[in-house]
Structure formats: C-alpha cells, structure tokens
Amino acid sequence: MALNTTSTKQGGFSLGALRAPVAALGVLLILAGLGWWLVNGAFDLPPRLLVAGGILLVGVVIALEPGDVWSAVTGRSGLYTSNTLVIAIAAVGILGLANVIGSRYSPRWDLTASKQFTISDQSVRVAESLPGPVKVTAFLSGSDSRRADFEALLGEYARRANGKLTWEFIDPELRPGEAIAAGIRNVGDVVYQLGDKKQNSSATQERDVTTALIKLTRPEKKLYFTTGHGERKISGQDPPDYGQLQLALQRDNFTTADLSLATTRAVPDDAAAVVIAGPTGPFQPDELDALRVYLDGGGKLMLFQDPNTQANFTDLLRKWEVSFPNQFVVDPGLNAGDPLVPAVVSYGTSPITQGLRTGAFFPGAGAITYARENTAVTPIAQTTDRSWIETDTQSVTVQRRPVLQDNDVKGPVALAVAIEQAVPGSGASSTTTGSARQTRLFLVGTANFVANQFQQVQFSSDNVDLFINAANWMADQTDISGIRPTATDTRNMFMTNTQQNLLLYGSALFLPLVVVVAGVAMWWTRR
C-alpha cells in the first residue's frame, strides 16, 4: 500500500505540510544563487551550491507527489500563477532590454538656459581631434565632492572622442604609492597622458579639461607684443593693460613675450604673430621696415590702434588700401550705454568669428577704412547705419557730446577687419589659399576691447574670444577656434513682497486648505 503523505501523521507530524516550505526554500536558494552570480559577475562555487541545493529541494517535492504538483500547475490557480510569472518575467526582460539600449545609446538633453551641462563647441572639436588614446588619471579622494561631476564631464568628452579618452580615479589616501610614483604632491591633481607625453592640471572644470587636452596634443604658439611706443603691457595688471588676456591665452596654449624692434631689428623666427596693442607714439623707420619684411614673407600681425594718437602705420598698410583715419566712431543705434562704446552683435564671415554668439563692444573705437572692392579685406565687425565718423575730435575728447554734422562720414563703419593675402611666388595666387604662405593681419580700431578694465563688465561679451580666435587664425589653428568652455552661472529670481507672500501662503496655507475643503465636500455628498 502506497504512503499517503497528505494524511499520514507520526506524533502529529505531517509530511504534506513540509512540501510548501521545502519548495519555497528551494526557489529561494535558486534565486539567491542567481543573485550572487549577477552581483559578483562570476558563477563560481557559492552560487553553484545555492542553485544546486535549490534544484534538489524542488526536485524532492516534485518526486514525492508528481500528481499533486501537476494538478497545481495545470489548475485554475496554477494558470493564474503562471500568467503572473510570465508577466513578471516579461516586465523584467523589458526593463533589462531598456537598460541595455540605454547603456549603448544614451541621448542627453540639456534644458538649462546657459547649456551649462553641455560641453562647448571648442571642447567638442578638441575631443574629436585627439590624435591618439588619452588616459586621464584623477587623484581625488573618495569624499571629494567634485568626483561625480568630473566623472560625468569626462564621460561627455569620451563620447565625443569615440573612445579615445579613458579615465581612472585613484584615492591617494588609500593608494599613496601610486600617487608618489606619478609625482603627485597634492590631492586633487589630474594627469593627462598621450603616449609618453603628460600634462598636469589641478582643476576639474570643462575649461581645465579642454586646456589640458590642447596643451597635450598641440605645440605651444608664441605671440610677441611690441614695446617702446606706449603699448599696453601683456603682463600688466593696471586697468589699460592685458594681464587678464594673458591668462586666457595661456589656457589656449599660447605663450607671450615682449618685442623691442628697436633692439632686435627683426621679428623672431618662432613668432606665431606680432601684436601691436595701442601704441601712443610713432614707430621708427627701421622698425617699420622690420615689420614690412616680416609681412612680405608671410608674417602675421595684430594691430590695435586707438584714435587721436601719433601712431603711424599708413605706409605699412598702404598696399592693402587700409587705413586708420584717427577719428572716433559714434554709434547711438547700438551701444553699451554710451554712443562712444559701439557694440556689434553680428559679424562678418571669417574663421575669426566662428562660434561667437554674444556680441562684442569697442570702447572709444576709431574707424577703419578700406577699399570695398579689395577682396583681401574682410570686415569682421561694423557699426549700425545710424553711426558716423566724428571729425570734430574736441567734441569727443572734451565735450563728449558728439553730434552728426554735414562733414561727418555716415556709417556703417568698420571697427575690425581681417586681411589675408598669399605671398607672391609661394605656390598660389593672391586670391587663393592653397598651400601658399599667407600674410595675415587683424586690425581693430581700439586697444581697449581686451583691456583689464573692460573684463569686469556686468554683461558677457565676445571680446576675449574674438582676440583668441584671431590668434588661432594667425597660428593656423582654426579647427579649435570658437567659443570658450561654458561657464556655470547663477540665475536669480527677484520677487516683490506681494509675490513672496503669494508663494509662501499659497503653498503653506491655501493649497492645503483647498485639499481639506475638497475632502469635506466629498464626505458630505457621500454620507
């Protein structure tokens, strides 16, 4: 006679009562083994034992009463359970598939007004142009609050670099030997490595990453700033000088040096460009001859001349039919609060203007005139049609009340121009670039537009970006010209007392009161 496990008892003990707990324990062991496998990523001895034990227990339950198990599986409750299980498995499968797709294809939308979570166009171009694999090693402690943001930023660069950029975080407190071997002295240092070349950085913002990658992948370029004629000082910190600009140039892998043409009589061979920034006195004939020889051989010159000075570049620029009339520009149509500070919000088409978006302003600018039919000259920035060239210098310098007169020249007026012309006999005509050496000039009617005193204005501008783009154009680095990395800004909301009270009482009193009244009304209608 067969043993009936559902009814046989020994001292009040029923074997049938154990089936459910044993089956549940078996399923639990199987799930625990699978969970171990998923978490640790290896199906080694512990998960194997768990899964084997679970299968054994479930098998014992099925072997004891196969008929009852089959009835339970094929019955009404079994069908409901099976349907639920299938739905659960399908849901888990859909979620898993969504995670796989999301890990491989991760679209991102930056909805902030300043696009502060999107790397800039320049950073994208730098990442896309990496010549080889770059390894970023960040020596940040586990408690460093910058770590998460920096890792997300590096991930954005890696996506743009098509896998050429990888990174690793090392906690120098837990792994001091690796930090010492890498020559790291400060917690927070970051090392960028391309082959045998390394570049260190001590910050983790986008500007710092882009700067490090530029310095790592591109040779330094040198700009020479002339001295001896009252020019602005590139390292000076006084309001008229260019100390703030020098910092921006260093971030873009430019070095700077002073140049006394009266002493050297020639432009150094390693000059990416010569910058003449706001001279107040004249250049001597031998200095002008040195500049002329330099330009005739394919040199690059950035010349910023303020109006009402003794600077004398008429003969030097005569071959391009360009000149500085030495007169102020007045523009009441678009200005930064002063008609003698004309502003420009649209630019001419040139590599110099690539990526500029905000607009530039030119304090105390003078005019630049040129022959309109000269194809070598490209206007970069022009005033509005309401502007004019003021011929009465006294009305500007003394009275500061310029008025349009019949003898004034009406605008638009060029405030900045670019000149590009192939060197004769270097492999191309004067109207084509090709592989010929190019003489390039960037002329601006004021040296104030990148002065220290105008870098602290309360509105953003393209002024420094315009200069750096021009420097990159001079150095044949137009592929990285563009806007600088996006700066994080603080956006404030200003409310009146009435608006503040409405927000406070609306959220703390009025809205809860509406919910209470609605509840009481619902209770009253259903009582």
Backbone hydrogen bonds, N-H to C=O, Kabsch-Sander energy under -0.5 kcal/mol:
donor,donor_aa,acceptor,acceptor_aa,energy
4,N,2,A,-0.5
5,T,3,L,-0.9
7,S,4,N,-1.0
8,T,4,N,-2.4
10,Q,13,F,-1.6
11,G,9,K,-0.5
13,F,10,Q,-0.7
15,L,8,T,-0.7
16,G,5,T,-2.0
18,L,15,L,-1.3
19,R,15,L,-0.5
19,R,16,G,-0.9
20,A,16,G,-0.5
22,V,18,L,-2.7
23,A,19,R,-2.8
24,A,20,A,-2.7
25,L,21,P,-2.7
26,G,22,V,-2.4
27,V,23,A,-2.5
28,L,24,A,-2.5
29,L,25,L,-2.4
30,I,26,G,-2.2
31,L,27,V,-2.6
32,A,28,L,-2.5
33,G,29,L,-2.5
34,L,30,I,-2.4
35,G,31,L,-2.7
36,W,32,A,-2.5
37,W,33,G,-2.0
38,L,34,L,-2.4
39,V,35,G,-2.5
40,N,36,W,-2.6
41,G,37,W,-2.0
44,D,42,A,-1.5
48,R,44,D,-1.7
49,L,45,L,-2.6
50,L,46,P,-2.2
51,V,47,P,-2.6
52,A,48,R,-2.7
53,G,49,L,-2.7
54,G,50,L,-2.3
55,I,51,V,-2.6
56,L,52,A,-2.3
57,L,53,G,-2.2
58,V,54,G,-2.4
59,G,55,I,-2.5
60,V,56,L,-2.2
61,V,57,L,-2.0
62,I,58,V,-2.1
63,A,59,G,-2.5
64,L,60,V,-2.0
65,E,61,V,-1.5
69,V,65,E,-2.0
70,W,66,P,-2.5
71,S,67,G,-2.5
72,A,68,D,-2.4
73,V,69,V,-2.2
74,T,70,W,-2.6
75,G,71,S,-1.5
79,L,75,G,-2.5
80,Y,76,R,-2.3
81,T,77,S,-2.5
82,S,78,G,-2.9
83,N,79,L,-3.0
84,T,80,Y,-2.5
85,L,81,T,-2.7
86,V,82,S,-2.9
87,I,83,N,-2.6
88,A,84,T,-2.5
89,I,85,L,-2.8
90,A,86,V,-2.7
91,A,87,I,-2.6
92,V,88,A,-2.6
93,G,89,I,-2.7
94,I,90,A,-2.7
95,L,91,A,-2.5
96,G,92,V,-2.7
97,L,93,G,-2.6
98,A,94,I,-2.6
99,N,95,L,-2.2
100,V,96,G,-2.3
101,I,97,L,-2.6
102,G,98,A,-2.6
103,S,99,N,-2.2
104,R,100,V,-1.6
105,Y,101,I,-3.2
106,S,104,R,-0.5
111,L,109,W,-0.8
115,K,112,T,-1.1
118,T,115,K,-1.4
122,Q,483,I,-0.6
124,V,120,S,-2.3
125,R,121,D,-2.3
126,V,122,Q,-2.3
127,A,123,S,-2.5
128,E,124,V,-2.7
129,S,125,R,-1.4
130,L,127,A,-1.2
134,V,164,K,-3.4
135,K,193,Q,-2.5
136,V,134,V,-0.5
136,V,166,T,-2.6
137,T,135,K,-0.6
137,T,191,V,-2.9
138,A,136,V,-0.6
138,A,168,E,-2.7
139,F,137,T,-0.6
139,F,189,D,-2.7
140,L,138,A,-1.4
144,D,141,S,-1.7
147,R,144,D,-1.4
150,F,146,R,-2.6
151,E,147,R,-2.5
152,A,148,A,-2.1
153,L,149,D,-2.2
154,L,150,F,-2.7
155,G,151,E,-2.0
156,E,152,A,-1.5
157,Y,153,L,-1.9
158,A,154,L,-2.7
159,R,155,G,-2.0
160,R,156,E,-1.7
161,A,157,Y,-1.9
162,N,159,R,-0.9
163,G,158,A,-1.9
164,K,161,A,-1.4
166,T,134,V,-2.4
166,T,164,K,-0.5
168,E,136,V,-2.3
170,I,138,A,-2.7
174,L,171,D,-0.8
175,R,171,D,-2.7
178,E,175,R,-0.6
179,A,175,R,-1.3
180,I,176,P,-2.5
181,A,177,G,-2.3
182,A,178,E,-1.6
183,G,180,I,-1.4
184,I,179,A,-2.7
188,G,139,F,-3.0
189,D,186,N,-1.5
190,V,201,S,-3.1
191,V,137,T,-2.9
192,Y,199,Q,-2.8
193,Q,135,K,-2.2
194,L,197,K,-2.6
197,K,194,L,-2.0
199,Q,192,Y,-2.4
201,S,190,V,-2.3
209,V,205,Q,-2.1
210,T,206,E,-2.8
211,T,207,R,-2.2
212,A,208,D,-2.3
213,L,209,V,-2.4
214,I,210,T,-2.4
215,K,211,T,-2.5
216,L,212,A,-1.9
217,T,213,L,-2.0
218,R,214,I,-2.0
221,K,253,N,-1.8
222,K,270,D,-0.5
223,L,255,T,-2.9
224,Y,273,A,-2.3
225,F,223,L,-0.5
225,F,257,A,-2.9
226,T,224,Y,-0.6
226,T,275,V,-2.2
227,T,259,L,-1.9
232,R,277,A,-2.8
236,G,233,K,-0.7
241,D,238,D,-1.7
242,Y,233,K,-3.0
243,G,236,G,-1.6
246,Q,242,Y,-2.1
247,L,243,G,-1.3
248,A,244,Q,-1.5
249,L,245,L,-2.4
250,Q,246,Q,-2.2
251,R,247,L,-1.6
252,D,248,A,-0.9
252,D,249,L,-0.5
253,N,250,Q,-1.5
254,F,249,L,-2.4
255,T,221,K,-3.0
257,A,223,L,-1.8
259,L,225,F,-2.3
261,L,259,L,-0.8
263,T,260,S,-1.3
264,T,260,S,-2.6
265,R,261,L,-1.8
271,A,268,P,-1.3
272,A,222,K,-3.2
273,A,222,K,-1.0
274,V,300,K,-2.3
275,V,224,Y,-3.5
276,I,274,V,-0.5
276,I,302,M,-3.3
277,A,275,V,-0.6
278,G,276,I,-0.9
278,G,304,F,-2.9
280,T,229,H,-2.7
281,G,229,H,-2.1
287,E,284,Q,-0.7
288,L,284,Q,-2.3
289,D,285,P,-2.3
290,A,286,D,-1.7
291,L,287,E,-2.0
292,R,288,L,-2.4
293,V,289,D,-2.5
294,Y,290,A,-2.0
295,L,291,L,-2.5
296,D,292,R,-2.5
297,G,293,V,-1.2
298,G,295,L,-1.9
299,G,294,Y,-1.4
301,L,440,R,-2.4
302,M,274,V,-3.1
303,L,301,L,-0.5
303,L,442,F,-2.2
304,F,276,I,-2.9
305,Q,303,L,-0.6
305,Q,444,V,-2.0
306,D,304,F,-0.5
308,N,326,N,-0.6
310,Q,280,T,-1.6
317,L,313,F,-1.9
318,R,314,T,-0.6
318,R,315,D,-0.6
320,W,317,L,-1.5
321,E,318,R,-1.8
322,V,317,L,-1.4
323,S,369,T,-2.2
329,V,365,A,-2.4
330,V,388,W,-2.6
331,D,339,P,-2.7
336,A,338,D,-0.5
336,A,341,V,-1.6
341,V,338,D,-2.6
343,A,334,L,-1.9
344,V,360,A,-3.1
348,G,380,I,-1.7
350,S,348,G,-0.6
353,T,350,S,-1.1
354,Q,351,P,-0.9
356,L,353,T,-1.7
360,A,344,V,-2.4
362,F,342,P,-2.6
364,G,340,L,-2.0
365,A,340,L,-0.6
365,A,362,F,-1.1
366,G,445,G,-2.9
367,A,327,Q,-1.7
368,I,414,A,-1.6
369,T,323,S,-2.4
371,A,321,E,-1.1
374,N,371,A,-1.8
375,T,373,E,-0.9
377,V,374,N,-1.2
378,T,418,A,-3.1
380,I,416,A,-2.6
381,A,416,A,-1.7
383,T,413,V,-2.4
387,S,384,T,-1.5
388,W,330,V,-2.2
389,I,409,V,-3.1
390,E,328,F,-2.3
390,E,388,W,-0.7
391,T,389,I,-0.6
393,T,391,T,-1.2
395,S,392,D,-0.6
396,V,392,D,-0.6
396,V,393,T,-1.0
397,T,393,T,-2.7
398,V,394,Q,-2.3
399,Q,394,Q,-1.7
401,R,395,S,-2.0
408,D,405,Q,-1.2
409,V,389,I,-1.2
410,K,408,D,-0.6
411,G,387,S,-3.2
414,A,368,I,-0.6
415,L,381,A,-3.1
416,A,381,A,-1.4
417,V,443,L,-2.2
418,A,378,T,-2.7
419,I,441,L,-2.8
420,E,376,A,-1.9
421,Q,439,T,-2.2
423,V,437,R,-2.9
426,S,423,V,-1.8
432,T,429,S,-1.0
436,A,433,T,-1.8
439,T,421,Q,-3.2
440,R,299,G,-1.8
440,R,438,Q,-0.5
441,L,419,I,-2.4
442,F,301,L,-2.2
443,L,417,V,-2.6
444,V,303,L,-2.2
445,G,415,L,-2.6
450,V,447,A,-0.7
451,A,448,N,-1.9
452,N,241,D,-2.6
453,Q,239,P,-2.6
454,F,451,A,-1.3
455,Q,452,N,-2.0
462,D,359,G,-2.8
466,L,462,D,-3.0
467,F,463,N,-1.8
468,I,464,V,-2.7
469,N,465,D,-2.7
470,A,466,L,-1.9
471,A,467,F,-2.4
472,N,468,I,-2.6
473,W,469,N,-2.2
474,M,470,A,-2.4
475,A,471,A,-1.9
476,D,473,W,-1.3
477,Q,472,N,-3.6
480,I,477,Q,-1.5
481,S,478,T,-0.9
491,R,489,D,-0.5
492,N,490,T,-0.6
494,F,492,N,-0.5
495,M,493,M,-0.5
500,Q,496,T,-2.4
501,N,497,N,-2.5
502,L,498,T,-2.3
503,L,499,Q,-2.2
504,L,500,Q,-2.5
505,Y,501,N,-2.8
506,G,502,L,-1.8
507,S,503,L,-1.5
508,A,504,L,-2.3
509,L,505,Y,-2.0
510,F,505,Y,-3.0
511,L,506,G,-2.2
513,L,509,L,-2.0
514,V,510,F,-2.1
515,V,511,L,-1.8
516,V,512,P,-2.2
517,V,513,L,-2.6
518,A,514,V,-2.4
519,G,515,V,-2.1
520,V,516,V,-2.5
521,A,517,V,-2.5
522,M,518,A,-2.1
523,W,519,G,-2.4
524,W,520,V,-2.4
525,T,521,A,-1.9
526,R,522,M,-1.1
527,R,523,W,-0.9
